[in-house]
Amino acid sequence: MSHTTSRRGLLFGTAAVSATAVLAGCTSNDSKDEKPAANDQSAADDKPGKHVTIGFAGPQADHGWLNAINDNAKSRAKKYSDVTLEITEGSNDTAAQIGQIETLINKKVDVLVVLPADGKALTQVGLKAMRAGIPVVNLDRIFNSPQAYRCWIGGDNYGMGLNAGTYIGEKLKGKSNARVIELAGLDNLELTKQRTQGFDDALKNYPNIKKVARQAAEFTVESGQAKMAQLLQAQPKFDALWNHDDDQGVGALRAIEQAGRDDFLMVGGAGALSAFQAIKQDNGVLKATVLYPPTMAASAIDLARALGQAKGISGLAEFEIPASLTLYSAVVDKDNVDQYMPTGFR
């Protein structure tokens, strides 16, 4: 892990210093001895620098969001003339992904960016890379040990739920005995539990609202349609729906349309282009979505390049890149959808 550079350069090491002298030192307007608070080391920017070979390994792109992860990484790397991207063929098989990462280690890439199919299962290969002197940027699904990566960057699953619940809460604040339902993702994933926890915690701030039903889908169109149909049948009356994932939301919207329902508002999750387009048209139940931005892969390439060039980040005073970066889960509705439209994934 990185060492934090101390900025405290003034030490009073003797008890003989008089109170008057200390006061004068604290109140003097003489700036001749002052030193800048920020370092003057160059931060990473668009100007070509030391060449960096980045190895990128992710799971199989069998989901719109994962495909967008790959696209963001590739397009960002192409932006830099001093970056070569060695990208593996994605795999959801942990043994296969471990083998792909070991190949990148043997190639002696300068930096690794890894979105593990399973963070726990791939921790050891992350440790292997770090011990081989190859810094690892751990993307989203976190390794079990902080020793397995130099920097983690990812989304805020709890924040997704919190912001979705707050948005719905504000929309229903004046309605007595409001009822909401939840279409979750895969329940065996920690991220799903975090999203639900954030949603539930937000709703606690609105005593007029009660969550009356929850179904877990599988982040697919088909599962979204099937589970939403079950929810609609079981809940003839509710005021709002939060759906964890915009891909499964495509199926959920089909079920809603087939049932002829338009008596509630829906909030999605992740940031698919189809969701943005529906929000902009504003002629259906989908009124907002909460981001889990795949642009994190582009940012991971930026971080890897900065690591390879031994630079910090522009706008931060530290010499090094941070140890972790949690991205904000912004709410996108009709008021700001045009701003986010270019980032929507297919």
N, C-alpha and C positions, 0 to 999 in steps of 0.2 A: 504494500500500500504506500501511497505517497506520504512524504513528510511535510508538515505544514511549516512554511517559512515564517519565522517570527518577525513582526514589524515593530517590536518594542525595543528601541535602540537606546533608550535613556535609562540608566540605572543609578540610583543613589546608594552608594556602597559604604558610606561612612556616617556615623552618628554625629560627627563634628560639624556637619553642614548646619548653619544657623537657619532659624525660621525665616529670617529676613531674606537670606539668599535664595531659599526655596521659593518664597513668594515672588521674588524678582524674576526667577527663572520661569515661573508659571505665567506671569503677566506681561513679560517683555514684548514690545512690539517690534523688536529688532529681528528681522527675518534672515540675517546673513548666515545663521547656522541651521536654518530649517532645511529638512530633506523632504522630497516628495513622498507622499504616502504610498503611491502606486509604483510598481517596478517599471523600469524602462526597457525591459526585455521585450523583443518583438512578439506579438501574438500572431496566431495563425490567421492568414488572410488569403485573398484570391491570387496573390502574386506567386509565381512559381518559386519553389524552394527545393530543398533536398528531396530526391526521389524516394517515394514510399511504396512498397508493395503490400497491399492489404489482402489478406485472405478472408473470404466471407463464406460462412456456413450457416444455413438455415434449414427448417423443415420443408417438406413437400408443399408446394403452393396449391393446396387443394381447397382454398377458401379465398374469397375476394381480398380480404385483409392481408393474408400471407403473400398473395401475388403482388399486392401493392408494396409490401416490404421489399421484395426482390427488385421491383421496378425503381423504387426510391433509391436503393443502394446503387444500382447500376447507373442511373442517370446522374446521381451526385458524383460518382467517381469519374464519369466522363467530363465533368465540369473542370477537372484539374489535370493539367498537362503533366504534373509531377506525381500522379497516382496511377499505379497499375492494380487492377482488381482481379484477383484469382477467386472465382466463385465456383462453389461446388454444386453438383446436382442435388437438389433438396431431397431429404428423406425423413419420413416419420419413424423409421426403424432406428432405434438408438444405437445399435451396434454398427449399422451402416454409417450413421452420422459421425460416430466416434472414429471410424476408419477414415472418413473424409477429412476430418480435422487433423488426424495424425499425418495424413499425406501433406497437408499444408504446413505442419510443423517440420516435417522432413524436407520440405522445399525451402525452409528457412525464410518464410515471409517475415516482413518487418513487424506487422501488427495483425492480430486476428479480431474479426468481428463475428460473434457467434450468437445466433438465436437458437437455443437448444430445443429439440423436440421435447425433451424432459430435462429440466434443470438439475434435478437430483442425480439422474443417471449419467449426466455428462460432466459432473463436477470434477471427476478425476482427470479427464482429458484437458479441462481448463487448467487444473493445477500443473499438468505436464507441460503445457505451453508456457505458463508463467515461469516454471523452473528452468525451462530451456531459454529463458531470456526474451520470450516473445510476449509482449503485453497484450492482454485480452480486453476487448470491449464487449461486455456481456449485454446482449440486447433483449430486453423485456423479461423473458422467463429466467428467473435468477438462479444462479448456481447455489449450492448448499453452503459453500464456504467463500467468504470474501477474499481468501487467498487465491481463489481460482480466477480472479479478474482484477484488472487495474481500475476499470470504470464500469459502472452499471448505468444504463439508460433505459427507461421504459415508461409505460403508462401508469395511471393511477386508477386502479380498479375500484377501490373504496370511494375515491373522488367521483368516479362515474356515477355510482349509485347515489352518493350524497347530492350531487348537482341535479340528477334526474328527479330525485325526491323533492328537492327544494323548488325546482321549476314547477312541478305538478302542485306542490303545496301552495305556492303563490297563486297559481291559476284557480285553485279551488278554495282559497282562503275564506271567501264569503259564503261558501255553501255549507249548510248544516248536514251532518250525517253523510259526508262524502265517502264514496267507496272506490278503492283502487285495486287493480290486479297486477300481477307481475308474470311476464314470460321470460324465464331465466335461461341461461345456457347450460352446459354440461355440469351436473351437480358434483361430479367427482373431481372437478378442477377447483383449486384454491381461489382462482380469480373470480369464479362464479359466486363463491361464498362471500368474498370481499365486496362484490358489487351489491349483493343482497343486503349485506350488513350496512353499507353506506346508505342504501335506499331506506331501510328500516329506521336508521338513526335520524335521517332527515325528516321522515314522517312523524317522529316523536315531537317535533316542533309545531305540529299542526293537530291539536286535539280533536278537531272536527273531522279528521280523515281516519279511515280504518282500511287496512289492507285485508281484503276478504278472500283472496285466492292467489295461488302461485303454482305455476307449472314449469317444469324444466324441459327444455328442448335440447337440440344437439348442434346448434350453430349452422344448421342447414336449412335450405328453403323448404324441403319436404317435412322436416320435423317441426318447423315453425308453423306450417299450415295445419298439420295434424293436431298439435298441442293447442293452437289457438282455437281451432274448431271445438275442442273439448272445453276450453275455458268459456267460450261463447254459449255453449249449450248449458253449462253448469251455472253461469252467472248471467241471467237475463237483464240485470240492471247494475251498471257501474259507471263511474264518471271519468276514470282515467286508467291507462295501461302504460306500464313501462316494459319495453322489450329490450333485452340486453344486447342484441346484435342485429345490425341492419340486414345482413344476409338472410338470417332466419326471419327477419321482418318482412321480406318479400313474400314469403309463404304466409305469414300472419295476415298481411294485407289482403291476400287472395281469399283467405277464410272469412275475413271481415266483409269483403265485398260480396262473397257468395251468400253470407247470412243477411245481407242487406242492412248492416248496422252502421250508423253514423252518429250515435248518441253519446259519444265520449271522445276524449282527446288521447292521442298516443304520442309517446316519446320513445325514440329509438336509441341505438348505441353504436358507436364506432366511427361513422362518417362515410357511408357509401354514397356514391354519386346519385344513385337512384333515390336515396332518402333526401338528399339535397334538392333534387329536382321536384320531388313531391311536395316538399316544404315550400319551395318557391311558388309552385302552382296553387297551393293553399285551397284545394278543392276536395280534400279528404280528411280523414281523422289524424293523419300524421302531421304534427305541428312543430316538432323539434327532434333533434338527436344530440346525444352527448358524445363528444369525441374521444376516441382512443386512437390517436393519430399515427398512421403508418409512416408519416414523415420522420418518425424517430429513427428509421434506417438511414435516411440521408444525414441526420445529425450524428449518427454513429460513425459514418464515414468521415465526417468533419473531425470528430474526436480522435479517430484512429490516425488521420493525417497529422493532426496536431501532436499526437503522441510520437509518431514516427519522426517528426521534425523537431521534437523536444521544445515545443512551444506551448504557451497557454492559450486562453480564449480571449478574443477581443471583447472588451467591456468588463472584464474581471481583473482585479489587481494581482491575483496570484500568478506565480511563475508556471504552475502546473494546471492541467485540466482537473476538474472536480473528480471525487471518488464516486459520486452518484448524481444522477439527474432524473428527477421525476417530472414527467410532463403533465401539464394541466389539462383537465377534461372540460373543455369549453362547451357551453350549450349553444347550438346553432339553431336559430329559428328564422322566421321570415325577415326579421330586422337585420340580420348579419349574414344570411346565407350566401349572398353574392361574393362576399369576401372569401369564404371557404370553398366555394364551388370548384376552383382549380385543384384542390387537394382531395376531392372525392375519389374513392376507389371504385372500380367496376367489379 
